Amino acid sequence: MRPMVQPDGSAVIMSGTLDRIEGELFICRMGNDYFAIRVDLDSGIGRQAAALRYGGPVNAVGRYIGNLTYTTVMGMERQMPVVQAFWIE
């Protein structure tokens, strides 16, 4: 997965496996790549997200709003896209 340098706010559909949760960010894995889904925990979306399970499937529809930097196990820095969720299961 190679995110854009400047997010364009486009609507996207993301599918993967829930790896971990960091505040409002649900970090998911798709193959060897990662992406983050931002969830407003106080909304209906937050209630939907509460049913997710670690290591389980995640499907989301949202808007591409940014990128996050992370470090791989080998010490390489990579970028992951961040999606503001409209819908999640």
PyMOL Python script that loads the backbone (N, CA, C, O; Angstrom):
from pymol import cmd

cmd.read_pdbstr("""\
ATOM      1  N   MET A   1       0.852  -1.166   0.000  1.00  0.00           N
ATOM      2  CA  MET A   1       0.000   0.000   0.000  1.00  0.00           C
ATOM      3  C   MET A   1       0.902   1.235   0.000  1.00  0.00           C
ATOM      4  O   MET A   1       1.791   1.358   0.843  1.00  0.00           O
ATOM      5  N   ARG A   2       0.679   2.120  -0.919  1.00  0.00           N
ATOM      6  CA  ARG A   2       1.484   3.331  -1.029  1.00  0.00           C
ATOM      7  C   ARG A   2       0.560   4.543  -0.967  1.00  0.00           C
ATOM      8  O   ARG A   2      -0.003   4.955  -1.982  1.00  0.00           O
ATOM      9  N   PRO A   3       0.404   5.115   0.233  1.00  0.00           N
ATOM     10  CA  PRO A   3      -0.508   6.263   0.355  1.00  0.00           C
ATOM     11  C   PRO A   3       0.010   7.484  -0.375  1.00  0.00           C
ATOM     12  O   PRO A   3       1.211   7.625  -0.605  1.00  0.00           O
ATOM     13  N   MET A   4      -0.906   8.362  -0.737  1.00  0.00           N
ATOM     14  CA  MET A   4      -0.558   9.609  -1.415  1.00  0.00           C
ATOM     15  C   MET A   4       0.231  10.516  -0.466  1.00  0.00           C
ATOM     16  O   MET A   4       0.081  10.421   0.753  1.00  0.00           O
ATOM     17  N   VAL A   5       1.063  11.387  -1.019  1.00  0.00           N
ATOM     18  CA  VAL A   5       1.802  12.359  -0.211  1.00  0.00           C
ATOM     19  C   VAL A   5       0.821  13.319   0.453  1.00  0.00           C
ATOM     20  O   VAL A   5       0.961  13.636   1.635  1.00  0.00           O
ATOM     21  N   GLN A   6      -0.159  13.776  -0.296  1.00  0.00           N
ATOM     22  CA  GLN A   6      -1.184  14.700   0.213  1.00  0.00           C
ATOM     23  C   GLN A   6      -2.535  14.005   0.103  1.00  0.00           C
ATOM     24  O   GLN A   6      -3.020  13.815  -1.013  1.00  0.00           O
ATOM     25  N   PRO A   7      -3.173  13.611   1.230  1.00  0.00           N
ATOM     26  CA  PRO A   7      -4.484  12.965   1.157  1.00  0.00           C
ATOM     27  C   PRO A   7      -5.492  13.840   0.421  1.00  0.00           C
ATOM     28  O   PRO A   7      -5.494  15.061   0.574  1.00  0.00           O
ATOM     29  N   ASP A   8      -6.349  13.209  -0.378  1.00  0.00           N
ATOM     30  CA  ASP A   8      -7.278  13.956  -1.219  1.00  0.00           C
ATOM     31  C   ASP A   8      -8.715  13.960  -0.716  1.00  0.00           C
ATOM     32  O   ASP A   8      -9.591  14.528  -1.366  1.00  0.00           O
ATOM     33  N   GLY A   9      -8.973  13.332   0.439  1.00  0.00           N
ATOM     34  CA  GLY A   9     -10.321  13.331   0.991  1.00  0.00           C
ATOM     35  C   GLY A   9     -11.295  12.437   0.248  1.00  0.00           C
ATOM     36  O   GLY A   9     -12.503  12.527   0.466  1.00  0.00           O
ATOM     37  N   SER A  10     -10.795  11.579  -0.622  1.00  0.00           N
ATOM     38  CA  SER A  10     -11.682  10.722  -1.411  1.00  0.00           C
ATOM     39  C   SER A  10     -12.323   9.646  -0.533  1.00  0.00           C
ATOM     40  O   SER A  10     -11.778   9.273   0.506  1.00  0.00           O
ATOM     41  N   ALA A  11     -13.486   9.154  -0.965  1.00  0.00           N
ATOM     42  CA  ALA A  11     -14.160   8.058  -0.276  1.00  0.00           C
ATOM     43  C   ALA A  11     -13.440   6.753  -0.614  1.00  0.00           C
ATOM     44  O   ALA A  11     -13.060   6.517  -1.760  1.00  0.00           O
ATOM     45  N   VAL A  12     -13.260   5.913   0.406  1.00  0.00           N
ATOM     46  CA  VAL A  12     -12.545   4.651   0.218  1.00  0.00           C
ATOM     47  C   VAL A  12     -13.251   3.531   0.977  1.00  0.00           C
ATOM     48  O   VAL A  12     -14.001   3.772   1.923  1.00  0.00           O
ATOM     49  N   ILE A  13     -12.992   2.313   0.543  1.00  0.00           N
ATOM     50  CA  ILE A  13     -13.435   1.110   1.237  1.00  0.00           C
ATOM     51  C   ILE A  13     -12.173   0.367   1.651  1.00  0.00           C
ATOM     52  O   ILE A  13     -11.312   0.093   0.815  1.00  0.00           O
ATOM     53  N   MET A  14     -12.057   0.036   2.942  1.00  0.00           N
ATOM     54  CA  MET A  14     -10.872  -0.658   3.445  1.00  0.00           C
ATOM     55  C   MET A  14     -11.303  -1.957   4.114  1.00  0.00           C
ATOM     56  O   MET A  14     -12.320  -1.997   4.805  1.00  0.00           O
ATOM     57  N   SER A  15     -10.533  -3.013   3.909  1.00  0.00           N
ATOM     58  CA  SER A  15     -10.774  -4.300   4.551  1.00  0.00           C
ATOM     59  C   SER A  15      -9.453  -4.842   5.049  1.00  0.00           C
ATOM     60  O   SER A  15      -8.432  -4.735   4.370  1.00  0.00           O
ATOM     61  N   GLY A  16      -9.472  -5.423   6.232  1.00  0.00           N
ATOM     62  CA  GLY A  16      -8.255  -5.986   6.790  1.00  0.00           C
ATOM     63  C   GLY A  16      -8.547  -6.721   8.086  1.00  0.00           C
ATOM     64  O   GLY A  16      -9.667  -7.174   8.323  1.00  0.00           O
ATOM     65  N   THR A  17      -7.517  -6.831   8.924  1.00  0.00           N
ATOM     66  CA  THR A  17      -7.585  -7.515  10.208  1.00  0.00           C
ATOM     67  C   THR A  17      -7.214  -6.532  11.303  1.00  0.00           C
ATOM     68  O   THR A  17      -6.212  -5.827  11.186  1.00  0.00           O
ATOM     69  N   LEU A  18      -8.016  -6.473  12.379  1.00  0.00           N
ATOM     70  CA  LEU A  18      -7.732  -5.551  13.481  1.00  0.00           C
ATOM     71  C   LEU A  18      -6.492  -6.004  14.232  1.00  0.00           C
ATOM     72  O   LEU A  18      -6.451  -7.115  14.762  1.00  0.00           O
ATOM     73  N   ASP A  19      -5.480  -5.143  14.276  1.00  0.00           N
ATOM     74  CA  ASP A  19      -4.218  -5.446  14.942  1.00  0.00           C
ATOM     75  C   ASP A  19      -4.200  -4.870  16.358  1.00  0.00           C
ATOM     76  O   ASP A  19      -3.879  -5.582  17.310  1.00  0.00           O
ATOM     77  N   ARG A  20      -4.543  -3.576  16.506  1.00  0.00           N
ATOM     78  CA  ARG A  20      -4.540  -2.929  17.823  1.00  0.00           C
ATOM     79  C   ARG A  20      -5.352  -1.645  17.764  1.00  0.00           C
ATOM     80  O   ARG A  20      -5.719  -1.167  16.690  1.00  0.00           O
ATOM     81  N   ILE A  21      -5.626  -1.094  18.951  1.00  0.00           N
ATOM     82  CA  ILE A  21      -6.369   0.158  19.055  1.00  0.00           C
ATOM     83  C   ILE A  21      -5.520   1.147  19.839  1.00  0.00           C
ATOM     84  O   ILE A  21      -5.007   0.827  20.911  1.00  0.00           O
ATOM     85  N   GLU A  22      -5.377   2.358  19.292  1.00  0.00           N
ATOM     86  CA  GLU A  22      -4.637   3.440  19.946  1.00  0.00           C
ATOM     87  C   GLU A  22      -5.560   4.647  20.010  1.00  0.00           C
ATOM     88  O   GLU A  22      -5.603   5.446  19.074  1.00  0.00           O
ATOM     89  N   GLY A  23      -6.303   4.787  21.111  1.00  0.00           N
ATOM     90  CA  GLY A  23      -7.264   5.880  21.240  1.00  0.00           C
ATOM     91  C   GLY A  23      -8.395   5.700  20.247  1.00  0.00           C
ATOM     92  O   GLY A  23      -9.092   4.686  20.269  1.00  0.00           O
ATOM     93  N   GLU A  24      -8.580   6.686  19.373  1.00  0.00           N
ATOM     94  CA  GLU A  24      -9.628   6.619  18.349  1.00  0.00           C
ATOM     95  C   GLU A  24      -9.145   5.957  17.064  1.00  0.00           C
ATOM     96  O   GLU A  24      -9.910   5.847  16.106  1.00  0.00           O
ATOM     97  N   LEU A  25      -7.897   5.517  17.028  1.00  0.00           N
ATOM     98  CA  LEU A  25      -7.343   4.888  15.823  1.00  0.00           C
ATOM     99  C   LEU A  25      -7.349   3.369  15.950  1.00  0.00           C
ATOM    100  O   LEU A  25      -6.766   2.802  16.874  1.00  0.00           O
ATOM    101  N   PHE A  26      -8.012   2.736  15.012  1.00  0.00           N
ATOM    102  CA  PHE A  26      -8.027   1.282  14.934  1.00  0.00           C
ATOM    103  C   PHE A  26      -6.985   0.907  13.881  1.00  0.00           C
ATOM    104  O   PHE A  26      -7.195   1.138  12.690  1.00  0.00           O
ATOM    105  N   ILE A  27      -5.871   0.335  14.312  1.00  0.00           N
ATOM    106  CA  ILE A  27      -4.772  -0.019  13.410  1.00  0.00           C
ATOM    107  C   ILE A  27      -5.056  -1.407  12.853  1.00  0.00           C
ATOM    108  O   ILE A  27      -5.217  -2.373  13.598  1.00  0.00           O
ATOM    109  N   CYS A  28      -5.114  -1.486  11.523  1.00  0.00           N
ATOM    110  CA  CYS A  28      -5.475  -2.727  10.847  1.00  0.00           C
ATOM    111  C   CYS A  28      -4.364  -3.161   9.901  1.00  0.00           C
ATOM    112  O   CYS A  28      -3.569  -2.350   9.427  1.00  0.00           O
ATOM    113  N   ARG A  29      -4.333  -4.448   9.644  1.00  0.00           N
ATOM    114  CA  ARG A  29      -3.327  -5.039   8.764  1.00  0.00           C
ATOM    115  C   ARG A  29      -4.014  -5.573   7.513  1.00  0.00           C
ATOM    116  O   ARG A  29      -5.084  -6.178   7.584  1.00  0.00           O
ATOM    117  N   MET A  30      -3.389  -5.341   6.379  1.00  0.00           N
ATOM    118  CA  MET A  30      -3.839  -5.904   5.111  1.00  0.00           C
ATOM    119  C   MET A  30      -2.591  -6.487   4.457  1.00  0.00           C
ATOM    120  O   MET A  30      -1.797  -5.759   3.862  1.00  0.00           O
ATOM    121  N   GLY A  31      -2.422  -7.799   4.570  1.00  0.00           N
ATOM    122  CA  GLY A  31      -1.183  -8.417   4.111  1.00  0.00           C
ATOM    123  C   GLY A  31      -0.028  -7.948   4.978  1.00  0.00           C
ATOM    124  O   GLY A  31      -0.075  -8.089   6.200  1.00  0.00           O
ATOM    125  N   ASN A  32       1.016  -7.388   4.359  1.00  0.00           N
ATOM    126  CA  ASN A  32       2.160  -6.857   5.103  1.00  0.00           C
ATOM    127  C   ASN A  32       2.055  -5.361   5.363  1.00  0.00           C
ATOM    128  O   ASN A  32       2.977  -4.767   5.923  1.00  0.00           O
ATOM    129  N   ASP A  33       0.948  -4.742   4.968  1.00  0.00           N
ATOM    130  CA  ASP A  33       0.765  -3.299   5.113  1.00  0.00           C
ATOM    131  C   ASP A  33      -0.237  -2.993   6.219  1.00  0.00           C
ATOM    132  O   ASP A  33      -1.031  -3.845   6.620  1.00  0.00           O
ATOM    133  N   TYR A  34      -0.179  -1.761   6.697  1.00  0.00           N
ATOM    134  CA  TYR A  34      -1.090  -1.308   7.748  1.00  0.00           C
ATOM    135  C   TYR A  34      -1.879  -0.099   7.276  1.00  0.00           C
ATOM    136  O   TYR A  34      -1.434   0.650   6.405  1.00  0.00           O
ATOM    137  N   PHE A  35      -3.058   0.081   7.863  1.00  0.00           N
ATOM    138  CA  PHE A  35      -3.847   1.291   7.678  1.00  0.00           C
ATOM    139  C   PHE A  35      -4.556   1.582   8.988  1.00  0.00           C
ATOM    140  O   PHE A  35      -4.745   0.684   9.809  1.00  0.00           O
ATOM    141  N   ALA A  36      -4.946   2.824   9.186  1.00  0.00           N
ATOM    142  CA  ALA A  36      -5.626   3.229  10.414  1.00  0.00           C
ATOM    143  C   ALA A  36      -7.022   3.723  10.078  1.00  0.00           C
ATOM    144  O   ALA A  36      -7.228   4.429   9.091  1.00  0.00           O
ATOM    145  N   ILE A  37      -7.975   3.340  10.916  1.00  0.00           N
ATOM    146  CA  ILE A  37      -9.345   3.812  10.776  1.00  0.00           C
ATOM    147  C   ILE A  37      -9.633   4.675  11.998  1.00  0.00           C
ATOM    148  O   ILE A  37      -9.572   4.199  13.131  1.00  0.00           O
ATOM    149  N   ARG A  38      -9.947   5.948  11.763  1.00  0.00           N
ATOM    150  CA  ARG A  38     -10.292   6.837  12.864  1.00  0.00           C
ATOM    151  C   ARG A  38     -11.788   6.703  13.123  1.00  0.00           C
ATOM    152  O   ARG A  38     -12.606   6.832  12.212  1.00  0.00           O
ATOM    153  N   VAL A  39     -12.132   6.440  14.394  1.00  0.00           N
ATOM    154  CA  VAL A  39     -13.519   6.201  14.775  1.00  0.00           C
ATOM    155  C   VAL A  39     -13.903   7.180  15.870  1.00  0.00           C
ATOM    156  O   VAL A  39     -13.216   7.275  16.887  1.00  0.00           O
ATOM    157  N   ASP A  40     -15.008   7.917  15.670  1.00  0.00           N
ATOM    158  CA  ASP A  40     -15.565   8.778  16.712  1.00  0.00           C
ATOM    159  C   ASP A  40     -16.262   7.853  17.705  1.00  0.00           C
ATOM    160  O   ASP A  40     -17.371   7.383  17.451  1.00  0.00           O
ATOM    161  N   LEU A  41     -15.598   7.592  18.852  1.00  0.00           N
ATOM    162  CA  LEU A  41     -16.073   6.594  19.794  1.00  0.00           C
ATOM    163  C   LEU A  41     -17.399   6.959  20.457  1.00  0.00           C
ATOM    164  O   LEU A  41     -18.077   6.080  20.989  1.00  0.00           O
ATOM    165  N   ASP A  42     -17.785   8.241  20.438  1.00  0.00           N
ATOM    166  CA  ASP A  42     -19.034   8.672  21.060  1.00  0.00           C
ATOM    167  C   ASP A  42     -20.221   8.636  20.106  1.00  0.00           C
ATOM    168  O   ASP A  42     -21.316   9.061  20.477  1.00  0.00           O
ATOM    169  N   SER A  43     -20.031   8.148  18.909  1.00  0.00           N
ATOM    170  CA  SER A  43     -21.099   8.140  17.903  1.00  0.00           C
ATOM    171  C   SER A  43     -21.614   6.725  17.688  1.00  0.00           C
ATOM    172  O   SER A  43     -21.155   5.777  18.324  1.00  0.00           O
ATOM    173  N   GLY A  44     -22.566   6.602  16.790  1.00  0.00           N
ATOM    174  CA  GLY A  44     -23.070   5.284  16.405  1.00  0.00           C
ATOM    175  C   GLY A  44     -21.970   4.418  15.819  1.00  0.00           C
ATOM    176  O   GLY A  44     -21.972   3.198  15.987  1.00  0.00           O
ATOM    177  N   ILE A  45     -21.033   5.050  15.135  1.00  0.00           N
ATOM    178  CA  ILE A  45     -19.882   4.316  14.574  1.00  0.00           C
ATOM    179  C   ILE A  45     -19.084   3.681  15.709  1.00  0.00           C
ATOM    180  O   ILE A  45     -18.632   2.542  15.592  1.00  0.00           O
ATOM    181  N   GLY A  46     -18.911   4.413  16.802  1.00  0.00           N
ATOM    182  CA  GLY A  46     -18.183   3.883  17.959  1.00  0.00           C
ATOM    183  C   GLY A  46     -18.859   2.656  18.535  1.00  0.00           C
ATOM    184  O   GLY A  46     -18.185   1.713  18.950  1.00  0.00           O
ATOM    185  N   ARG A  47     -20.163   2.654  18.567  1.00  0.00           N
ATOM    186  CA  ARG A  47     -20.902   1.477  19.062  1.00  0.00           C
ATOM    187  C   ARG A  47     -20.719   0.296  18.116  1.00  0.00           C
ATOM    188  O   ARG A  47     -20.603  -0.845  18.563  1.00  0.00           O
ATOM    189  N   GLN A  48     -20.693   0.566  16.804  1.00  0.00           N
ATOM    190  CA  GLN A  48     -20.439  -0.513  15.837  1.00  0.00           C
ATOM    191  C   GLN A  48     -19.028  -1.068  16.037  1.00  0.00           C
ATOM    192  O   GLN A  48     -18.823  -2.281  15.997  1.00  0.00           O
ATOM    193  N   ALA A  49     -18.060  -0.179  16.251  1.00  0.00           N
ATOM    194  CA  ALA A  49     -16.665  -0.590  16.405  1.00  0.00           C
ATOM    195  C   ALA A  49     -16.452  -1.407  17.673  1.00  0.00           C
ATOM    196  O   ALA A  49     -15.543  -2.235  17.724  1.00  0.00           O
ATOM    197  N   ALA A  50     -17.275  -1.187  18.697  1.00  0.00           N
ATOM    198  CA  ALA A  50     -17.132  -1.920  19.955  1.00  0.00           C
ATOM    199  C   ALA A  50     -17.329  -3.422  19.760  1.00  0.00           C
ATOM    200  O   ALA A  50     -16.880  -4.206  20.597  1.00  0.00           O
ATOM    201  N   ALA A  51     -17.983  -3.840  18.687  1.00  0.00           N
ATOM    202  CA  ALA A  51     -18.220  -5.260  18.421  1.00  0.00           C
ATOM    203  C   ALA A  51     -17.045  -5.940  17.730  1.00  0.00           C
ATOM    204  O   ALA A  51     -17.043  -7.162  17.586  1.00  0.00           O
ATOM    205  N   LEU A  52     -16.036  -5.165  17.294  1.00  0.00           N
ATOM    206  CA  LEU A  52     -14.876  -5.747  16.602  1.00  0.00           C
ATOM    207  C   LEU A  52     -14.030  -6.569  17.571  1.00  0.00           C
ATOM    208  O   LEU A  52     -14.068  -6.354  18.782  1.00  0.00           O
ATOM    209  N   ARG A  53     -13.274  -7.504  17.028  1.00  0.00           N
ATOM    210  CA  ARG A  53     -12.395  -8.350  17.837  1.00  0.00           C
ATOM    211  C   ARG A  53     -10.973  -8.288  17.299  1.00  0.00           C
ATOM    212  O   ARG A  53     -10.758  -8.243  16.088  1.00  0.00           O
ATOM    213  N   TYR A  54      -9.996  -8.286  18.220  1.00  0.00           N
ATOM    214  CA  TYR A  54      -8.584  -8.310  17.826  1.00  0.00           C
ATOM    215  C   TYR A  54      -8.330  -9.560  16.989  1.00  0.00           C
ATOM    216  O   TYR A  54      -8.760 -10.656  17.351  1.00  0.00           O
ATOM    217  N   GLY A  55      -7.633  -9.392  15.877  1.00  0.00           N
ATOM    218  CA  GLY A  55      -7.348 -10.505  14.981  1.00  0.00           C
ATOM    219  C   GLY A  55      -8.503 -10.861  14.075  1.00  0.00           C
ATOM    220  O   GLY A  55      -8.384 -11.759  13.242  1.00  0.00           O
ATOM    221  N   GLY A  56      -9.633 -10.165  14.226  1.00  0.00           N
ATOM    222  CA  GLY A  56     -10.813 -10.429  13.410  1.00  0.00           C
ATOM    223  C   GLY A  56     -10.889  -9.493  12.221  1.00  0.00           C
ATOM    224  O   GLY A  56     -10.119  -8.538  12.120  1.00  0.00           O
ATOM    225  N   PRO A  57     -11.817  -9.772  11.323  1.00  0.00           N
ATOM    226  CA  PRO A  57     -11.947  -8.944  10.117  1.00  0.00           C
ATOM    227  C   PRO A  57     -12.530  -7.569  10.419  1.00  0.00           C
ATOM    228  O   PRO A  57     -13.333  -7.407  11.337  1.00  0.00           O
ATOM    229  N   VAL A  58     -12.106  -6.575   9.622  1.00  0.00           N
ATOM    230  CA  VAL A  58     -12.619  -5.210   9.705  1.00  0.00           C
ATOM    231  C   VAL A  58     -12.931  -4.748   8.292  1.00  0.00           C
ATOM    232  O   VAL A  58     -12.120  -4.904   7.378  1.00  0.00           O
ATOM    233  N   ASN A  59     -14.112  -4.179   8.126  1.00  0.00           N
ATOM    234  CA  ASN A  59     -14.502  -3.559   6.868  1.00  0.00           C
ATOM    235  C   ASN A  59     -14.971  -2.162   7.199  1.00  0.00           C
ATOM    236  O   ASN A  59     -15.745  -1.980   8.138  1.00  0.00           O
ATOM    237  N   ALA A  60     -14.522  -1.171   6.450  1.00  0.00           N
ATOM    238  CA  ALA A  60     -14.898   0.210   6.740  1.00  0.00           C
ATOM    239  C   ALA A  60     -15.065   0.999   5.453  1.00  0.00           C
ATOM    240  O   ALA A  60     -14.397   0.747   4.450  1.00  0.00           O
ATOM    241  N   VAL A  61     -15.975   1.960   5.511  1.00  0.00           N
ATOM    242  CA  VAL A  61     -16.154   2.940   4.447  1.00  0.00           C
ATOM    243  C   VAL A  61     -15.881   4.286   5.088  1.00  0.00           C
ATOM    244  O   VAL A  61     -16.400   4.580   6.165  1.00  0.00           O
ATOM    245  N   GLY A  62     -15.069   5.107   4.434  1.00  0.00           N
ATOM    246  CA  GLY A  62     -14.739   6.400   5.017  1.00  0.00           C
ATOM    247  C   GLY A  62     -14.051   7.317   4.038  1.00  0.00           C
ATOM    248  O   GLY A  62     -14.055   7.087   2.829  1.00  0.00           O
ATOM    249  N   ARG A  63     -13.457   8.368   4.586  1.00  0.00           N
ATOM    250  CA  ARG A  63     -12.770   9.388   3.797  1.00  0.00           C
ATOM    251  C   ARG A  63     -11.286   9.358   4.153  1.00  0.00           C
ATOM    252  O   ARG A  63     -10.923   9.321   5.329  1.00  0.00           O
ATOM    253  N   TYR A  64     -10.434   9.375   3.133  1.00  0.00           N
ATOM    254  CA  TYR A  64      -8.975   9.367   3.305  1.00  0.00           C
ATOM    255  C   TYR A  64      -8.535  10.747   3.800  1.00  0.00           C
ATOM    256  O   TYR A  64      -8.568  11.721   3.047  1.00  0.00           O
ATOM    257  N   ILE A  65      -8.117  10.826   5.090  1.00  0.00           N
ATOM    258  CA  ILE A  65      -7.836  12.130   5.697  1.00  0.00           C
ATOM    259  C   ILE A  65      -6.381  12.404   6.038  1.00  0.00           C
ATOM    260  O   ILE A  65      -6.035  13.551   6.322  1.00  0.00           O
ATOM    261  N   GLY A  66      -5.521  11.401   6.020  1.00  0.00           N
ATOM    262  CA  GLY A  66      -4.135  11.669   6.393  1.00  0.00           C
ATOM    263  C   GLY A  66      -3.272  10.429   6.319  1.00  0.00           C
ATOM    264  O   GLY A  66      -3.706   9.370   5.867  1.00  0.00           O
ATOM    265  N   ASN A  67      -2.028  10.585   6.778  1.00  0.00           N
ATOM    266  CA  ASN A  67      -1.058   9.498   6.835  1.00  0.00           C
ATOM    267  C   ASN A  67      -0.402   9.492   8.206  1.00  0.00           C
ATOM    268  O   ASN A  67      -0.280  10.536   8.847  1.00  0.00           O
ATOM    269  N   LEU A  68       0.019   8.320   8.653  1.00  0.00           N
ATOM    270  CA  LEU A  68       0.787   8.169   9.890  1.00  0.00           C
ATOM    271  C   LEU A  68       2.083   7.451   9.569  1.00  0.00           C
ATOM    272  O   LEU A  68       2.115   6.566   8.713  1.00  0.00           O
ATOM    273  N   THR A  69       3.141   7.827  10.247  1.00  0.00           N
ATOM    274  CA  THR A  69       4.426   7.151  10.093  1.00  0.00           C
ATOM    275  C   THR A  69       4.542   6.050  11.142  1.00  0.00           C
ATOM    276  O   THR A  69       4.200   6.256  12.306  1.00  0.00           O
ATOM    277  N   TYR A  70       5.020   4.893  10.730  1.00  0.00           N
ATOM    278  CA  TYR A  70       5.298   3.819  11.682  1.00  0.00           C
ATOM    279  C   TYR A  70       6.633   3.181  11.329  1.00  0.00           C
ATOM    280  O   TYR A  70       7.136   3.349  10.219  1.00  0.00           O
ATOM    281  N   THR A  71       7.203   2.449  12.277  1.00  0.00           N
ATOM    282  CA  THR A  71       8.490   1.793  12.088  1.00  0.00           C
ATOM    283  C   THR A  71       8.277   0.286  12.028  1.00  0.00           C
ATOM    284  O   THR A  71       7.629  -0.289  12.902  1.00  0.00           O
ATOM    285  N   THR A  72       8.818  -0.347  11.001  1.00  0.00           N
ATOM    286  CA  THR A  72       8.689  -1.797  10.855  1.00  0.00           C
ATOM    287  C   THR A  72       9.616  -2.504  11.839  1.00  0.00           C
ATOM    288  O   THR A  72      10.462  -1.872  12.471  1.00  0.00           O
ATOM    289  N   VAL A  73       9.451  -3.811  11.961  1.00  0.00           N
ATOM    290  CA  VAL A  73      10.303  -4.619  12.825  1.00  0.00           C
ATOM    291  C   VAL A  73      11.767  -4.499  12.404  1.00  0.00           C
ATOM    292  O   VAL A  73      12.668  -4.598  13.238  1.00  0.00           O
ATOM    293  N   MET A  74      11.999  -4.287  11.109  1.00  0.00           N
ATOM    294  CA  MET A  74      13.362  -4.167  10.585  1.00  0.00           C
ATOM    295  C   MET A  74      13.919  -2.750  10.752  1.00  0.00           C
ATOM    296  O   MET A  74      15.047  -2.474  10.345  1.00  0.00           O
ATOM    297  N   GLY A  75      13.118  -1.844  11.357  1.00  0.00           N
ATOM    298  CA  GLY A  75      13.597  -0.486  11.612  1.00  0.00           C
ATOM    299  C   GLY A  75      13.368   0.505  10.485  1.00  0.00           C
ATOM    300  O   GLY A  75      13.885   1.621  10.537  1.00  0.00           O
ATOM    301  N   MET A  76      12.606   0.126   9.471  1.00  0.00           N
ATOM    302  CA  MET A  76      12.326   1.028   8.351  1.00  0.00           C
ATOM    303  C   MET A  76      11.077   1.852   8.656  1.00  0.00           C
ATOM    304  O   MET A  76      10.103   1.328   9.197  1.00  0.00           O
ATOM    305  N   GLU A  77      11.104   3.137   8.311  1.00  0.00           N
ATOM    306  CA  GLU A  77       9.928   3.983   8.474  1.00  0.00           C
ATOM    307  C   GLU A  77       9.051   3.855   7.237  1.00  0.00           C
ATOM    308  O   GLU A  77       9.538   3.890   6.107  1.00  0.00           O
ATOM    309  N   ARG A  78       7.728   3.703   7.470  1.00  0.00           N
ATOM    310  CA  ARG A  78       6.763   3.607   6.385  1.00  0.00           C
ATOM    311  C   ARG A  78       5.555   4.458   6.727  1.00  0.00           C
ATOM    312  O   ARG A  78       5.385   4.881   7.870  1.00  0.00           O
ATOM    313  N   GLN A  79       4.727   4.703   5.741  1.00  0.00           N
ATOM    314  CA  GLN A  79       3.510   5.488   5.910  1.00  0.00           C
ATOM    315  C   GLN A  79       2.290   4.579   5.813  1.00  0.00           C
ATOM    316  O   GLN A  79       2.261   3.646   5.010  1.00  0.00           O
ATOM    317  N   MET A  80       1.288   4.860   6.635  1.00  0.00           N
ATOM    318  CA  MET A  80       0.002   4.181   6.512  1.00  0.00           C
ATOM    319  C   MET A  80      -1.085   5.227   6.331  1.00  0.00           C
ATOM    320  O   MET A  80      -1.024   6.290   6.949  1.00  0.00           O
ATOM    321  N   PRO A  81      -2.089   4.943   5.485  1.00  0.00           N
ATOM    322  CA  PRO A  81      -3.180   5.890   5.309  1.00  0.00           C
ATOM    323  C   PRO A  81      -4.104   5.888   6.524  1.00  0.00           C
ATOM    324  O   PRO A  81      -4.226   4.876   7.215  1.00  0.00           O
ATOM    325  N   VAL A  82      -4.757   7.027   6.783  1.00  0.00           N
ATOM    326  CA  VAL A  82      -5.750   7.159   7.848  1.00  0.00           C
ATOM    327  C   VAL A  82      -7.089   7.474   7.198  1.00  0.00           C
ATOM    328  O   VAL A  82      -7.191   8.372   6.363  1.00  0.00           O
ATOM    329  N   VAL A  83      -8.113   6.724   7.592  1.00  0.00           N
ATOM    330  CA  VAL A  83      -9.459   6.859   7.046  1.00  0.00           C
ATOM    331  C   VAL A  83     -10.410   7.249   8.177  1.00  0.00           C
ATOM    332  O   VAL A  83     -10.447   6.579   9.209  1.00  0.00           O
ATOM    333  N   GLN A  84     -11.182   8.331   7.993  1.00  0.00           N
ATOM    334  CA  GLN A  84     -12.243   8.698   8.944  1.00  0.00           C
ATOM    335  C   GLN A  84     -13.466   7.864   8.602  1.00  0.00           C
ATOM    336  O   GLN A  84     -14.041   8.029   7.526  1.00  0.00           O
ATOM    337  N   ALA A  85     -13.876   6.966   9.502  1.00  0.00           N
ATOM    338  CA  ALA A  85     -14.941   6.020   9.199  1.00  0.00           C
ATOM    339  C   ALA A  85     -16.329   6.656   9.202  1.00  0.00           C
ATOM    340  O   ALA A  85     -16.674   7.445  10.081  1.00  0.00           O
ATOM    341  N   PHE A  86     -17.115   6.285   8.187  1.00  0.00           N
ATOM    342  CA  PHE A  86     -18.550   6.595   8.143  1.00  0.00           C
ATOM    343  C   PHE A  86     -19.333   5.360   8.593  1.00  0.00           C
ATOM    344  O   PHE A  86     -20.411   5.459   9.179  1.00  0.00           O
ATOM    345  N   TRP A  87     -18.747   4.186   8.296  1.00  0.00           N
ATOM    346  CA  TRP A  87     -19.377   2.903   8.576  1.00  0.00           C
ATOM    347  C   TRP A  87     -18.277   1.897   8.850  1.00  0.00           C
ATOM    348  O   TRP A  87     -17.234   1.924   8.196  1.00  0.00           O
ATOM    349  N   ILE A  88     -18.498   0.997   9.821  1.00  0.00           N
ATOM    350  CA  ILE A  88     -17.488  -0.009  10.164  1.00  0.00           C
ATOM    351  C   ILE A  88     -18.180  -1.262  10.680  1.00  0.00           C
ATOM    352  O   ILE A  88     -19.191  -1.192  11.378  1.00  0.00           O
ATOM    353  N   GLU A  89     -17.612  -2.408  10.321  1.00  0.00           N
ATOM    354  CA  GLU A  89     -18.087  -3.682  10.897  1.00  0.00           C
ATOM    355  C   GLU A  89     -16.930  -4.658  10.953  1.00  0.00           C
ATOM    356  O   GLU A  89     -17.099  -5.792  11.401  1.00  0.00           O
TER     357      GLU A  89
END
""", "prot")
cmd.dss("prot")
cmd.show_as("cartoon", "prot")
cmd.util.cbc("prot")
cmd.orient("prot")
